[in-house]
Amino acid sequence: MARKTHIVVISILLATSWILAFLIYTPGLKGPFLFDDFPNLEKIGALGPIKNWELFQAYISSGFSGPTGRPISLLSFLLNTNDWPADPEPFKQTNLLIHLLISVILFSTIRKLLVSISRSWHEANWIALIATTLWLLNPFLVSTTLYVIQRMTQLAALFSILGIWGYLQGRSWLSTRPYLGYITISFSVGLGTFLAVFSKENGVLLPLLILVIELTLAFHWKTPAPNWRWTIVFLGLPALVIIAYLATPLSHIASPIPTRNFSLLERLLTEPRILWDYLFHLFIPHIQTRGLYQDGIVVSKGFSTPWTTLTALLGLIILTIVGWLVRQRWPLVSLSILFFLAGHLLESTTIALELYFEHRNYLPAIFLFLPIGSALMALNERHKLALGTLAAIFIYGTYAIATWQGARLWGNENQLMLVWAEMNPLSPRAQSSAVQALLQMGKPSEAYVRMEQALRKIPDSSLLTSSYLSLKANLGVLNTSEFTELANRLRQQPFDAQMLRALEHLVDTLNTNAPLPEHSAIMMSLLSGLRDDLKGRVSVAHRYTYYLQALLLLDQCDGNKAYPYFKEALSHYRRVQTGLYIVSLLATRGYYQQAMDILDHLKEVLDVQPDSALDRQRDTYKQEIVRLRNILQKDMLNPSQTADKAHQCLWLQNQINH
């Protein structure tokens, strides 16, 4: 095939794959925000629409998902809105465009890599096309693309791949233009890592990943490697720092993790099974995957519990050894294996993250399909073009159909929740979400049956127990004796951070339905008991239980009793913004003196907080406190207004009771 014709064919096929991917993903763009989207994205409007530099700074520095705050990812969300709540579709469209953009850069990177190891330009194009398209259309990556908050993962991958591309380009210049070559590879590694890390922390793996590329292809480079001193400084030392960091927690390997249902040792035993599951789903297309609910994963308690633990661990060790040993004969196999495993070092080893997430494969999988591309090209070279073409069409077709079906599912929230519940029968979060979906679909009896079935399967779940309480209260069938029994059971069950959201929903439900005095007393006792049981080990539970107690009392028109709980909650939150919200809750219900007292306490909080801990500038908060004080003082001078608000609160409660 002539070079010009070849370019035209490759370009048409690439464009076709991008158009196909866009069309396949389109049904999923209508889907909603989910789970972690809300706590992360609501920061956009936490202080009002972002219309000035101060609010922009406050938002960009508000990140809490990781040590860096991920400001580059937060910045990218402003492409879609400057206020909250917002329409999810533009966010998902941007995610899809980023996915397509990454595939463009990935194609160029793979082609450059193959040419660098003496593959012909013609062959490099075809292998790059096949490998990139399989990544682009992979159904296991649907959740990363359509889950808005995983733009963080996408951006970290984007900058990492750009860093690899720049490294390969600079490396090709080392023998002819060494000065330019070293500047390019240094700049690519340094800037690529910086941008990736401030998108998501696993971007710190870039130097290690480049080192893996360098070592796996060591026998095949057309040009000399960088100077060993440069390699040690820019690749070796960062890799050693990462390994040392990951090794640090091993000194507490058997210690329980307070917010997890597994120890570090159990995590390390479980992850090999999960890595094999990742590989299975990446190569074998599935319409339905585990999705975002991974709390039902069976934890490995020992090498034989479950029996697949030892098998998976030995298999992973063998895979690693094979990946290293075949470097000379099958370099692309070696690269696909070792790059995949290295890409999982941060999120699948000693850091106490949740066990399983599909998005962790987004970057590690970029070279995974190189052996397939190479094998199909080998068929072509043996004059079996028809067989290779049919194999490629079959693989593309199965991936495309599964991805399209997965995207359609992501576009229907209720159906998505029900499918995930079926796929994760031992996940309390999946079952609880399915119950909520059934309620939204107007099927309360089915919701009740599913909840009872889930409790029989997972009787020790504190999330399900608290969700069951909320469901019965919502349906009006929660009696005092059952409430007491379930509250006592809840205190005996393992702590689940998601339980706090269920308890908040229970408080809201009780207040909406005007709880009996006995119900309020049981709820207050439950929240105090949970706090006492945890003994301060989980800070979020400590402060949140005080807040929920205050909310329960306030919505029952008892601001005097709610006040000390609000004050205690604020002493643990230590955030001015939280205090202002509490002031507004009290003031809107007519408890002006209590709001004024919180405002006085808030001034003390502001005085001791460093500027770095404030969401907005100190002077802005001082002005806001003065402004609110003046408003409250005026309202306090108008006793009829206070009486009116108290009367409205009592009237509303009476209406609910009747």
Sequence and secondary structure as in RCSB ss.txt:
>XXXX:A:sequence
MARKTHIVVISILLATSWILAFLIYTPGLKGPFLFDDFPNLEKIGALGPIKNWELFQAYISSGFSGPTGRPISLL
SFLLNTNDWPADPEPFKQTNLLIHLLISVILFSTIRKLLVSISRSWHEANWIALIATTLWLLNPFLVSTTLYVIQ
RMTQLAALFSILGIWGYLQGRSWLSTRPYLGYITISFSVGLGTFLAVFSKENGVLLPLLILVIELTLAFHWKTPA
PNWRWTIVFLGLPALVIIAYLATPLSHIASPIPTRNFSLLERLLTEPRILWDYLFHLFIPHIQTRGLYQDGIVVS
KGFSTPWTTLTALLGLIILTIVGWLVRQRWPLVSLSILFFLAGHLLESTTIALELYFEHRNYLPAIFLFLPIGSA
LMALNERHKLALGTLAAIFIYGTYAIATWQGARLWGNENQLMLVWAEMNPLSPRAQSSAVQALLQMGKPSEAYVR
MEQALRKIPDSSLLTSSYLSLKANLGVLNTSEFTELANRLRQQPFDAQMLRALEHLVDTLNTNAPLPEHSAIMMS
LLSGLRDDLKGRVSVAHRYTYYLQALLLLDQCDGNKAYPYFKEALSHYRRVQTGLYIVSLLATRGYYQQAMDILD
HLKEVLDVQPDSALDRQRDTYKQEIVRLRNILQKDMLNPSQTADKAHQCLWLQNQINH
>XXXX:A:secstr
  HHHHHHHHHHHHHHHHHHHHHHHGGGGG    TTHHHHHGGGGTTSS  SHHHHHHHHT   SSTT  HHHHH
HHTTT SSSS  HHHHHHHHHHHHHHHHHHHHHHHHHHHHHTT  HHHHHHHHHHHHHHHHT GGGHHHHHSGGG
HHHHHHHHHHHHHHHHHHHHHHHTTT HHHHHHHHHHHHHHHHHHHHTT GGGGGHHHHHHHHHHHTTTT SS  
  HHHHIIIIIHHHHHHHHHHHGGGGGTTSB TTSSSBHHHHHHHHHHHHHHHHHHHHS  SS  TT  TT    
 BTTBSTHHHHHHHHHHHHHHHHHHTTTT HHHHHHHHHHHHHTTTTSSSS   S  GGGGTTTTTTTTHHHHHH
HHHHHHTT HHHHHHHHHHHHHHHHHHHHHHHHHHT HHHHHHHHHHH TT HHHHHHHHHHHHHTT HHHHHHH
HHHHHHH TT HHHHHHHHHHHHHHT   HHHHHHHHHHHHHS   THHHHHHHHHHHHHHHT   HHHHHHHHH
HHHHHHHHHTTSSHHHHHHHHHHHHHHHHTTT HHHHHHHHHHHHHHH  HHHHHHHHHHHHHTT HHHHHHHHH
HHHHHHHHS GGG SS HHHHHHHHHHHHHHHHHHHT HHHHHHHHHHHHHHHHHHH 
